[in-house]
Amino acid sequence: IDFAQTFPFVNYQFTLLQNVMNALRNQGHSGKHLSSGERSMLSGFQEAAQAVEGLDEHALVPFWRFYDATESFLEHYHRQVINRAARQAEAGQGYDVRVLKLLFLIRWVDRDVAATVDNIVTLMTDDVRENRLELRERVQASLDRLMKESYITRNGGRYQFLTDDEQEIARTHVDSETVTKKAADIVFKDIFDTPKLTVGVNQFPVEEYLDQTPVGSPGGLILRVIAGMDGGEPPTHEELILQSGRGEAIVVLCPEIDYYGQLMEAARIEKYVSTVVTANLEPSQRDIVRGKQQEKTRLEKEASGLIEEAVRRGELYVQGNAVTPAKTSSAKKRIEEALARLVDTVYPKLACIDRNYTDDAGIRRILNGTEQALPGQQPNARAIEELERKLKTEAARHRTVTMGDIQRQYQAAPYGWREADIAAVAAELLASRRAKLTYAGKAVDLQDGKCVNYLRMRSMVDKVQIEMRRTASDAERATARRTVEELCRVHDLPVDEEGLARRIREALQERRDGLQRLLDVEYRRNRDYPGYSTVADTVALLDELLKVDPD
C-alpha cells in the first residue's frame, strides 16, 4: 500500500488494528461484541481521521487514537483504569493517558509488536517532522510516571498495561532482602549449584556472598558476586582490585543486562498470591491469579537466563587482578576457573600432601606396619612434620588435643587437607611410636579394629586424644639400664627405647613374681626371717610400677 494513498495513516496500522480487535474479542464478555468486519475497521479509521482533520498536512494518526473507537465495547474494569488515570492526571500530563491507551491496545498483541520504548515512540508519532530523540524522552518520562503510579509494569525492556487486579499486585510491597534472596538462589543454587570447588581429588568449601550479603556457610574460598541488588553505587575498578587482593574471587555481573525487574515482579506475585484465598475469589479473579502464577514461573526462568548471561559477560577479579578466563559458554565454569586461581593462595600448605588415601584399608596398613616406605621416600613427609610440630607445641603448653581438633585445623586454610589424608598422617606418627592415641582414658592398641574410626569417624574424633610420646634421653635410658640390671640381675637389655622398655617390663615382672613366691613360701613359714619388710615393700612398689600404662 502506498503511504500517499493511506495518509495520515501508516501502512502497518491496518493489520495491527485488526489483530488488536481480534485480541480484545477474547478479553471479557463485552469485547465479544467487537465486529471483525470491514464496518468496524472503517469506523475506527473514520473516527481517528476526524480527530486530526483540523491539523496540517504533516499530521499522522498515532495508534492510541484507535482506543476511542473500541472504548464503548470494552469491559468496565478495563475502561475504569483509563478513566481513573485521566481523572488523576496532573496539569500538563494528559500525554500519560495517551501512552496508557496505547499500551492497553497492544497489551495482547505482543507477538506483533513488542512494547519496547522504541516501538512505543514509533506508535506515538503524530507528525512527520517529529524529532525522535525528543519524543523518546517524552515517552520515557510518561512511562516512568505510569510505573510509579502502578498503571503499568516493566518486564525487561518491555512495558505492559495493568488491570485493576494486576495493579493491586504491582502495589504489593516487597523488601530488597526478598529480591536479593531470589537472585542469590539463582546464582548459588541454579548456576554455581554446589558450595564446593573440586580440584583433582580435593574439594574446597566456598563461602558465598551476593554483594555484601552472606549466603550459606563460612568456607575457605570466598566467592563474591556483585549484582548491585542494594541499589548502591557499583564498586570501581580500583576497589575491586583491592578487595580481590584480600583473598576473594569476585564476579561482577554485566551491568548492561537487566534482571531486576523480572525478580521484583516475580517476588510481588509470590507475596500477593500467598495472601489470597483463591476459593473466595470471583472466577475472573481466579483466572488472573492462575495466570500470574504462570507468569511468576516465566519471570523467574527469564531472570535465571539473564543472570547466567550476565555471569558469562561479566568481569572477574582474583588476587588483585582482573582476569580473563579461557573462553567457555558455561557460566559455572567461569566461576570455577576464577575460584581455582585462589587455591594456591588460600591453601599454601596443600602441597605437603603428596599422596592421597581413598579408603580405610590404606590407613589400616600404616597402623599395622605392613606399609613401610623406603628410606627417603616417606609419603607426606612434610605433613607428618607439620603435625608432629603441632603436637609438640601443644604438649609444651599442657593442652589436650583431640583428633577432632586435628581434623578441623588441617582441613581449613592454610592446609586444605582431606579428612582421610589427615588420618593417614596421624597414623604414620602412631605407627612410628612417636605419638599415641587415647580413648576413654586408655591407650588405643593400633591393632584395634576401631582405630581407624577413632581417626576419621565424625562421631568419635572429638572423644579421642592424640599426643606425642615422651622420648627418654640417652642419660635416662642409661640410668634405667643400670637400675634394672642391679635389681633384676639381667644383662641382655636392648639399646633402642621401645625394645628397652619392653624388656624392662618383662624383667620387672619376673623379679616381682620371684619375690612374691618368696613371700608365699619362705616367709609364710616364719616372718621373723630377716628382710621380710624389705621384700614386701619391693613387691608393692613393683606392683605400682607395673600398673603404669606401657605407652
Summary of the structure (lengths in Angstrom):
residues: 551
radius of gyration: 41.7
end to end distance: 103.7
largest distance: 147.4
contacts: 1605
relative contact order: 0.05
helix: 56%
strand: 10%
